[in-house]
Structure formats: C-alpha cells, structure tokens
Amino acid sequence: MTDTGHLGAPPDNTEKTLDAVPFRTQSLTLASKALREVQVDLARVDRITTIGRLAASVVPDVTQSIAAIVTNAQAARHFLDHRPPALDEVRQALDCIVRDAYRASDVIYRIRGLLKEAPPKKERVEMERSATCSS
C-alpha cells in the first residue's frame, strides 16, 4: 500500500528544498545558453547551405554570359580581319558583348543584394533575346 499522508503537506525540511532551487536555476540557465548556441550554429549552417544552393543556381547564367562575351569578341576580331572590315558586323558583336556583360553584372548585383538581405526590388526583365546575338 502507498503512503499518501505526505501529499499536500508542507515538506519536513524546507532548507533542503530551497538548496535545490539555485541548482535548478543554474541548470536551466546553462541549458538555455546551450540551446541558443545550437540555434546560432544551425542558422549559420542554414545560411551557408542557402548561399551554396544560390551560387549553384546562378553559375550557369553567369558562365553563359561570359562565354557569349568571348564568342562575340572573337567574332568581332574575325570581322575586323576581313578586307574591307565588316564594320556593321563588328558593331553588332560589340553590342552583344555589352549586353551580355550587363546581364552577368545584373546577376551578380542581385546575388549581392540577396546576401546583404536588402529589401526586394521590382524590376522589368527582358525575356526575349535579340536574334542578332549568338547567346
């Protein structure tokens, strides 16, 4: 049979009960501190993972822009080697170089904005490409 006489009765020795309070308070404080440290570490790992995923998603865009710049620069050189030089073709190639350089720069600019946690901007984006450029 269980002794229930002590239920609801004041403890016999209140001094022992009070001694446990600082220990419990210290334990809770340490546990809270450890929890905050783990949350900070988890947030850092999440941020790094997100940045890695973001970088992986934009690398093809930037790489394509750079490849188009190189291709158009080589084409411009080729058009300059013609006798007489095909200056209209050179101008078109240079226009494409400028456009692709701006495109790569815009991608990098937007990434930097995301990493700085700047407020989002609404911008117009041209979806169709000119038929005169190779990219």
Summary of the structure (lengths in Angstrom):
residues: 135
radius of gyration: 33.3
end to end distance: 87.3
largest distance: 112.8
contacts: 278
relative contact order: 0.09
helix: 72%
strand: 0%
